């Protein structure tokens, strides 16, 4: 559970509570039991994160829905999640386009978790103390026979008539009221308590107490509790009058309880003096029955309730991942011989691209971290490595391997480092993996103030890349490369969509083109390594000393030289999710 998950869950639940308040206001002339269920649903929303319902939808086994869901996953979920999950923890505490340090975030979250734990313990201790006092009172009670279906106890220290427990409820009565109330008044008060039992109010109250203990810091939670208490008592009052009790007898009985027992009732007991007594007495004596829900309102309430549960589940169904049991096509050539050996962390080469030491028919990766092997094997042509989620801890800590494989025939290096390596990983590492489109950190490429400053492509100067890129590029094709020394980007005859993909391995995030600028352009610029993914890649020789003439950051260069800008945001990110992986047997 991450800080981002918690903040977005609180945001979603708060919005749901505010919508519930609007709905309850529109139903103010109807029965209080309807409004009670509205507030109860707002309380339950704090216990059910939206992501849980989306995950349930992900479990739906739709064998052939993936093709239709790809477009939906990049439009419908991204729009809804941007509304439902507007906060990012990394950006909330940092002005930099890059996340704050993991250590700083961990200490912040640790301090917040400690503060939350103190509040939770204080609330839980107070509730447990109330329960202990309550059970001590019950042990001192005297059973009394009443013509009701639940046991009744007379307790000298009871503050008011009430119902205790929800599995085996019992009616609690103070002895003084038995002496002072007449038969009609006592029957009305007992009917009120029996209504609590039929409605299972103690059970729902206990659930909301749990919500209050977990989310004690959220003012809306306590407000929801007060609204539930008021509507609950009004609903029981309505039930008492529906059973035929005389309103004046019932009102006098309530006043008698308030007169002799002015102290606040225990939190764990459903009594008769909760909520606003003046408001309740007015509702009892005016004898105006609430309006019944007509067909239109019933249909609207049913639709709202169904949508609150169904919409996130449907989103989960539409974005359900397809298990990647065998990504490589069946006719993909196989390696005739493949040797996989573990190796120490190559501190001099923390970043390496598989296949750089290979030749047609032979794949050699040198010493490469396994997670980099997977990322590059499943990468899409023309884009940077895909983010990877899931898998055991050793996958990112100490898993370095050297692969030396010989293929049948002379397959290209691109095929061996791609689909053939995928098949090898799935066979030897027992890798099971699937793709998901998730909301993640992205950069949006947009036009800066003043408009674009782009050089149009000269037709015929070179041959633009087709899509997908050809297996082998000749000198006739337009240049498209990322320079290391000095850091630079060169791209001829590219659209801004293609240029955005070229920027991904530089800035470390997917770049989404939002410029709406069409055409092909020649782009060439230099930038500093600081703040980019290239900063982690070693260069030959010692790094040059800082110079005032060094180029600025890529963000500044894009804006000043090209009239474009990169804005940090959230958008759809293609992600690889590892479902299973094992250490291989070396050979």
C-alpha positions in Angstrom: 0.0 0.0 0.0 1.6 3.3 -1.1 1.0 6.9 0.0 -0.4 7.6 -3.5 -3.0 4.8 -3.1 -4.1 6.2 0.4 -4.4 9.8 -0.8 -6.4 8.8 -3.9 -8.7 6.5 -1.8 -9.4 9.4 0.6 -10.1 11.7 -2.4 -12.5 9.2 -3.9 -14.3 8.5 -0.6 -14.6 12.2 0.2 -16.2 12.9 -3.2 -18.5 10.0 -2.7 -19.5 11.4 0.8 -20.2 14.9 -0.7 -22.3 13.3 -3.5 -24.2 11.4 -0.8 -24.9 14.6 1.1 -26.4 16.1 -2.1 -28.5 13.0 -2.6 -29.7 13.1 1.0 -30.7 16.7 0.7 -32.8 16.0 -2.4 -34.5 13.2 -0.3 -35.2 15.4 2.7 -39.0 15.1 2.3 -38.9 11.3 2.1 -38.5 8.6 4.7 -35.4 9.0 7.0 -34.6 5.3 6.5 -33.8 6.1 2.8 -31.4 8.8 3.8 -29.9 6.5 6.4 -29.0 4.0 3.7 -27.4 6.8 1.7 -25.2 7.8 4.5 -24.4 4.2 5.3 -23.2 3.7 1.8 -20.9 6.7 2.2 -19.4 5.1 5.3 -18.9 1.8 3.5 -17.1 3.6 0.6 -14.2 4.3 3.0 -13.8 0.5 3.5 -13.9 -0.3 -0.3 -11.2 1.3 -2.4 -12.0 1.8 -6.0 -8.9 -0.1 -7.0 -10.3 -3.2 -5.3 -13.4 -3.1 -7.5 -11.2 -2.5 -10.6 -9.1 -5.6 -9.6 -12.3 -7.7 -9.4 -13.1 -6.7 -12.9 -9.5 -7.6 -14.0 -10.3 -11.2 -12.9 -13.0 -11.5 -15.6 -11.8 -14.2 -18.1 -12.7 -12.6 -21.4 -10.7 -14.7 -23.9 -11.2 -12.4 -27.0 -11.8 -8.9 -25.6 -8.2 -7.7 -25.6 -8.4 -6.1 -29.1 -11.4 -4.0 -28.2 -10.0 -3.1 -24.8 -6.7 -1.7 -26.0 -8.3 1.5 -27.3 -10.6 1.7 -24.3 -7.7 1.3 -21.9 -6.0 4.4 -23.3 -9.1 6.6 -23.4 -11.8 5.6 -20.8 -9.5 4.6 -17.9 -7.1 7.5 -18.3 -9.9 10.0 -18.3 -11.6 8.6 -15.3 -8.5 7.9 -13.3 -7.2 11.4 -13.9 -10.4 12.6 -12.2 -10.4 9.9 -9.5 -6.7 10.0 -8.8 -5.5 13.6 -9.1 -2.7 13.5 -6.6 0.9 12.2 -7.0 3.0 11.9 -3.9 6.3 12.6 -5.7 5.0 15.8 -7.2 3.2 17.0 -4.1 6.5 17.4 -2.2 8.9 18.4 -5.0 9.1 21.2 -7.6 11.5 19.1 -9.6 10.0 17.0 -12.6 11.7 14.0 -11.0 10.5 12.2 -7.9 11.8 13.0 -4.4 14.4 10.7 -3.0 13.1 7.4 -1.8 14.6 7.9 1.7 12.9 11.3 2.2 9.5 9.8 1.1 10.0 6.8 3.4 10.7 9.0 6.4 7.7 11.2 5.7 5.4 8.2 5.4 6.9 6.6 8.5 6.2 9.8 10.5 2.6 9.9 9.2 2.1 6.2 9.9 3.3 6.7 13.5 0.9 9.6 14.0 -2.0 7.6 12.5 -1.2 4.7 14.8 -1.4 6.9 17.9 -4.8 8.2 16.9 -6.0 4.7 16.0 -4.8 3.3 19.4 -6.5 6.2 21.3 -9.9 5.6 19.5 -9.7 1.8 19.8 -8.8 2.1 23.5 -11.8 4.4 24.2 -14.2 2.1 22.4 -12.8 -1.0 24.2 -13.2 0.8 27.5 -16.8 1.5 26.6 -17.4 -2.1 25.8 -15.8 -3.2 29.1 -18.1 -0.9 31.1 -21.0 -2.1 29.1 -20.3 -5.8 29.8 -19.7 -5.0 33.5 -23.2 -3.5 33.6 -24.8 -6.5 31.9 -23.3 -8.9 34.4 -25.0 -6.8 37.2 -28.3 -6.8 35.4 -31.5 -8.6 36.5 -33.6 -10.5 33.9 -37.2 -9.3 33.5 -39.9 -11.0 31.5 -41.5 -9.0 28.7 -43.7 -10.1 25.8 -40.8 -9.6 23.3 -38.6 -12.0 21.3 -35.3 -10.8 22.9 -34.1 -11.0 26.5 -34.5 -7.9 28.7 -32.4 -6.9 31.6 -33.0 -4.3 34.3 -29.7 -2.5 35.1 -29.5 0.0 38.0 -26.7 2.0 36.3 -28.2 2.1 32.9 -28.6 5.6 31.5 -31.5 5.0 29.2 -33.4 2.2 27.5 -31.2 0.6 24.8 -30.2 -2.4 22.8 -26.8 -4.1 23.4 -25.1 -6.5 21.0 -26.0 -7.4 17.4 -25.4 -11.2 17.3 -27.5 -11.9 20.4 -29.1 -8.5 21.2 -30.6 -7.8 24.6 -32.9 -5.0 25.8 -31.5 -2.9 28.7 -34.0 -1.0 30.9 -33.3 1.4 33.8 -35.4 0.5 36.9 -36.7 4.1 37.5 -38.4 4.2 34.1 -40.4 1.0 34.9 -41.8 2.8 37.9 -42.5 6.2 36.3 -43.7 5.3 32.8 -47.3 4.2 32.1 -48.0 1.1 30.0 -48.5 3.1 26.7 -45.3 5.1 27.1 -43.2 2.0 28.0 -44.6 0.1 25.0 -43.6 3.0 22.7 -40.1 3.1 24.0 -39.7 -0.7 23.7 -41.1 -0.6 20.2 -38.4 1.9 19.4 -35.7 -0.4 20.7 -37.1 -3.4 18.8 -37.0 -1.3 15.7 -33.2 -1.0 16.2 -32.9 -4.7 16.4 -35.0 -5.4 13.2 -32.9 -2.8 11.3 -29.5 -4.3 12.6 -28.5 -0.8 13.7 -25.9 -2.0 16.2 -24.1 -4.0 13.5 -23.9 -1.0 11.1 -23.0 1.3 14.0 -20.1 -1.1 14.9 -18.9 -1.0 11.3 -18.9 2.7 11.2 -17.0 2.8 14.5 -14.4 0.8 12.7 -14.3 3.4 9.9 -14.0 6.2 12.5 -11.1 4.4 14.2 -9.2 3.9 10.9 -10.0 7.3 9.4 -10.1 9.2 12.7 -8.3 12.2 11.0 -10.9 12.7 8.4 -13.7 15.2 9.4 -16.2 13.8 6.9 -16.1 10.4 8.7 -17.4 12.0 11.9 -19.9 14.1 10.0 -21.2 10.9 8.4 -21.5 9.3 11.8 -23.6 12.2 13.1 -25.9 12.1 10.1 -26.3 8.3 10.4 -27.3 8.7 14.1 -29.9 11.3 13.4 -31.5 9.5 10.4 -31.4 6.2 12.4 -33.4 7.6 15.3 -35.9 9.4 13.0 -36.4 6.1 11.1 -37.1 4.3 14.4 -39.5 7.0 15.5 -41.3 6.6 12.2 -41.6 2.9 12.7 -43.0 3.4 16.2 -45.8 5.6 14.9 -46.4 3.2 12.0 -47.1 0.5 14.6 -49.9 2.5 16.0 -48.4 4.0 19.1 -49.9 7.3 20.2 -47.6 10.2 19.4 -48.3 12.1 22.7 -47.5 9.0 24.8 -44.3 8.4 22.8 -43.2 12.0 23.1 -43.9 12.1 26.9 -41.9 8.9 27.3 -38.9 10.5 25.5 -39.2 13.6 27.7 -39.3 11.4 30.8 -36.0 9.7 29.8 -34.4 13.0 29.1 -35.5 14.4 32.4 -34.2 11.6 34.6 -31.2 10.6 32.5 -29.5 13.7 31.1 -26.0 12.1 30.7 -24.8 11.1 27.3 -25.5 7.5 26.4 -22.7 4.9 25.9 -21.3 4.8 22.4 -21.9 1.1 21.9 -25.7 1.2 22.7 -28.6 2.0 20.5 -30.9 4.1 22.7 -33.9 6.4 22.5 -32.3 9.8 23.2 -29.9 10.0 20.3 -29.8 12.8 17.7 -31.7 16.1 18.0 -34.5 15.6 20.5 -36.3 18.8 19.6 -36.3 17.8 15.9 -37.5 14.4 16.7 -40.3 15.5 19.0 -41.5 18.0 16.3 -41.5 15.2 13.7 -43.4 12.9 16.1 -46.2 15.4 17.1 -46.8 16.9 13.7 -48.3 13.6 12.4 -47.3 14.3 8.8 -46.1 11.1 7.2 -43.1 11.4 4.9 -43.6 11.2 1.1 -43.2 7.8 -0.4 -40.6 7.3 -3.1 -42.2 7.3 -6.5 -41.1 5.2 -9.4 -38.7 7.8 -10.8 -36.8 8.3 -7.6 -36.6 4.5 -7.0 -35.2 4.0 -10.4 -32.7 6.9 -9.9 -31.5 5.5 -6.6 -31.1 2.0 -8.0 -29.2 3.3 -11.0 -26.8 5.4 -8.8 -26.2 2.5 -6.4 -25.5 0.1 -9.3 -23.2 2.6 -11.1 -21.2 3.1 -7.9 -20.3 -0.6 -7.9 -20.5 -1.4 -11.6 -18.4 1.4 -13.2 -15.1 0.5 -11.6 -15.7 -3.2 -12.2 -16.5 -2.6 -15.9 -13.3 -0.5 -16.1 -11.4 -3.5 -14.7 -13.1 -5.8 -17.2 -12.2 -3.6 -20.1 -8.6 -3.3 -19.0 -8.1 -6.9 -17.9 -4.6 -8.0 -18.7 -4.0 -11.0 -21.0 -1.6 -13.5 -19.5 1.5 -13.6 -21.6 2.1 -17.4 -21.6 4.0 -17.3 -24.8 4.6 -13.9 -26.5 6.9 -15.3 -29.2 5.1 -16.7 -32.3 5.1 -20.4 -32.7 7.4 -20.3 -35.7 10.1 -18.2 -34.0 13.5 -19.8 -34.4 15.0 -21.4 -31.3 18.4 -21.4 -29.9 20.3 -24.6 -30.5 22.5 -24.1 -27.5 22.1 -21.6 -24.7 24.4 -21.0 -21.7 23.1 -19.0 -18.8 25.6 -18.2 -16.0 25.3 -15.8 -13.0 27.9 -13.1 -12.7 28.9 -10.4 -10.2 27.5 -6.9 -10.4 29.5 -5.2 -13.2 30.1 -1.9 -11.5 31.8 -0.5 -14.5 28.8 -1.3 -16.7 25.6 -0.6 -14.8 23.7 -0.2 -18.0 24.0 -2.5 -21.0 21.9 -3.2 -24.1 21.6 -6.9 -24.9 22.9 -7.8 -28.3 25.7 -5.2 -28.6 28.3 -8.0 -28.7 26.2 -10.3 -30.9 26.3 -11.3 -34.5 23.8 -13.1 -36.8 23.2 -16.6 -35.4 24.9 -15.9 -32.0 23.7 -13.9 -29.0 26.0 -12.7 -26.3 24.9 -10.4 -23.6 27.9 -10.2 -21.3 27.0 -9.5 -17.7 23.5 -7.9 -17.6 21.0 -7.5 -14.8 18.0 -9.8 -15.4 15.4 -7.1 -15.2 17.2 -5.2 -18.0 17.2 -8.4 -20.1 13.4 -8.7 -19.7 12.8 -5.0 -20.4 14.8 -5.0 -23.6 13.5 -8.4 -24.8 9.9 -7.1 -24.6 10.5 -3.6 -25.7 8.5 -2.2 -28.7 10.4 -1.1 -31.7 11.3 2.6 -31.6 10.5 3.0 -27.9 12.5 2.8 -24.7 12.4 -0.1 -22.2 9.0 -0.8 -20.8 8.5 -0.3 -17.0 8.4 -3.6 -15.1 6.3 -4.3 -12.0 6.0 -7.4 -9.8 8.4 -10.2 -9.3 10.5 -11.2 -6.3 12.9 -8.9 -4.5 16.0 -10.7 -5.8 15.1 -9.7 -9.4 16.1 -6.1 -8.7 18.8 -6.7 -6.1 21.4 -9.2 -7.3 20.3 -11.0 -10.4 23.1 -10.6 -13.0 23.5 -13.1 -15.8 25.6 -13.8 -18.8 23.9 -15.4 -21.8 25.8 -17.0 -24.6 23.5 -18.7 -27.1 23.8 -20.1 -30.6 20.8 -20.2 -33.0 19.9 -22.5 -35.8 20.6 -20.7 -39.1 21.5 -17.1 -39.2 18.7 -15.1 -37.5 19.3 -11.4 -37.1 20.6 -9.9 -33.9 17.3 -8.0 -33.5 15.3 -11.3 -33.6 17.6 -13.0 -31.2 17.5 -10.1 -28.7 13.7 -9.9 -29.1 11.3 -12.8 -29.7 14.0 -15.5 -29.4 15.2 -14.1 -26.1 11.6 -13.9 -24.8 11.2 -17.6 -25.5 14.5 -18.4 -23.8 13.5 -16.4 -20.7 10.1 -18.1 -20.5 11.7 -21.5 -20.9 14.7 -21.2 -18.6 13.5 -18.7 -16.0 9.9 -20.0 -16.1 8.9 -16.4 -16.8 5.2 -15.7 -16.9 4.4 -12.1 -17.8 1.6 -9.9 -19.1 1.1 -6.4 -20.3 -1.1 -3.8 -18.7 -1.9 -0.2 -19.5 -1.7 1.7 -16.2 -1.8 5.3 -15.1 1.8 6.4 -14.5 4.2 9.3 -14.7 4.6 10.7 -18.2 5.7 13.9 -19.9 3.4 15.8 -22.3 5.1 17.4 -25.2 3.3 20.7 -26.0 4.0 23.9 -27.8 5.8 26.6 -25.8 4.8 30.3 -25.7 5.8 31.9 -29.0 5.1 28.8 -31.1 7.3 26.0 -32.5 10.7 26.7 -33.9 11.1 23.5 -36.1 13.1 23.0 -39.3 10.9 21.3 -41.9 12.2 18.1 -43.5 13.7 18.4 -47.0 12.0 15.8 -49.1 14.4 13.4 -50.8 17.3 14.1 -48.5 16.8 10.7 -46.8 14.2 8.0 -46.5 11.9 8.3 -43.5 11.6 5.2 -41.3 8.5 3.0 -42.0 6.3 1.8 -39.2 7.2 -0.7 -37.9 10.9 0.0 -38.5 12.7 -2.3 -41.0 14.8 -5.2 -39.7 17.9 -3.5 -41.1 18.6 0.1 -41.7 20.8 1.3 -44.6 22.5 4.6 -45.0 19.5 5.7 -47.2 17.3 5.9 -44.1 17.1 9.2 -42.1 19.4 9.4 -39.1 17.7 8.8 -35.7 20.1 8.5 -32.8 20.9 9.5 -29.2 24.5 10.7 -28.8 26.5 9.9 -25.6 29.5 12.3 -25.9 28.3 15.0 -26.0 24.7 14.1 -25.1 22.6 14.9 -28.2 19.5 13.9 -30.2 19.5 13.7 -33.9 16.4 12.9 -35.9 15.7 13.5 -39.6 12.3 13.3 -41.2 10.5 12.6 -38.0 7.0 13.5 -36.9 6.5 14.8 -33.4 4.9 11.5 -32.5 8.1 9.7 -33.5 10.2 12.4 -31.8 8.2 11.9 -28.6 9.1 8.2 -28.6 12.7 9.0 -29.2 12.8 11.2 -26.1 11.6 8.4 -23.8 14.9 6.7 -23.1 16.4 10.2 -22.5 13.9 11.5 -19.9 13.1 8.1 -18.4 9.3 8.4 -18.9 6.9 8.0 -21.8 6.4 11.2 -23.8 3.0 11.9 -25.2 2.7 14.3 -28.1 0.0 17.0 -27.4 1.3 19.6 -29.9 -1.2 18.9 -32.7 1.6 19.9 -35.1 1.7 17.8 -38.2 4.5 17.3 -40.8 8.1 15.9 -40.7 11.1 17.8 -39.3 14.8 17.7 -38.9 15.8 18.0 -35.3 19.3 18.2 -33.9 20.4 19.6 -30.5 22.8 19.0 -27.6 21.9 19.0 -23.9 23.5 18.3 -20.5 23.3 14.8 -19.0 22.1 16.1 -15.6 18.5 15.2 -14.8 18.2 12.6 -17.6 18.6 8.8 -17.8 21.9 9.3 -19.6 23.4 10.5 -16.3 23.5 6.9 -15.1 25.4 5.6 -18.2 29.2 5.7 -18.0 31.2 7.4 -20.7 34.7 6.5 -21.8 37.2 8.3 -19.7 36.7 10.6 -16.7 33.7 13.0 -16.9 34.6 16.4 -18.1 34.9 19.3 -15.6 31.9 21.6 -15.4 32.0 24.5 -17.8 29.8 27.6 -18.0 29.6 26.9 -21.8 28.0 23.4 -21.2 24.6 23.1 -22.8 21.5 23.5 -20.6 19.1 20.8 -19.6 17.0 19.1 -22.2 13.9 20.9 -20.8 15.5 24.3 -21.5 16.9 23.3 -24.9 13.5 22.1 -26.1 11.8 25.3 -25.1 14.5 27.7 -26.3 15.6 26.0 -29.5 12.5 24.1 -30.7 9.7 26.1 -29.1 8.5 22.9 -27.3 8.1 22.1 -23.7 7.9 19.0 -21.5 5.2 19.0 -18.8 5.1 16.4 -16.1 1.7 14.7 -15.7 -0.1 11.3 -15.6 -1.2 9.2 -18.5 -1.4 5.7 -19.8 1.9 3.8 -19.5 2.4 0.3 -21.0 3.7 -1.8 -18.2 5.1 -5.4 -18.0 3.8 -7.2 -14.9 5.8 -10.3 -13.8 3.4 -13.0 -12.6 6.1 -15.7 -12.0 9.9 -16.1 -12.4 12.4 -18.6 -11.0 16.2 -18.7 -10.8 17.5 -20.9 -13.7 19.7 -23.9 -13.5 23.1 -22.9 -14.8 24.8 -24.8 -17.6 
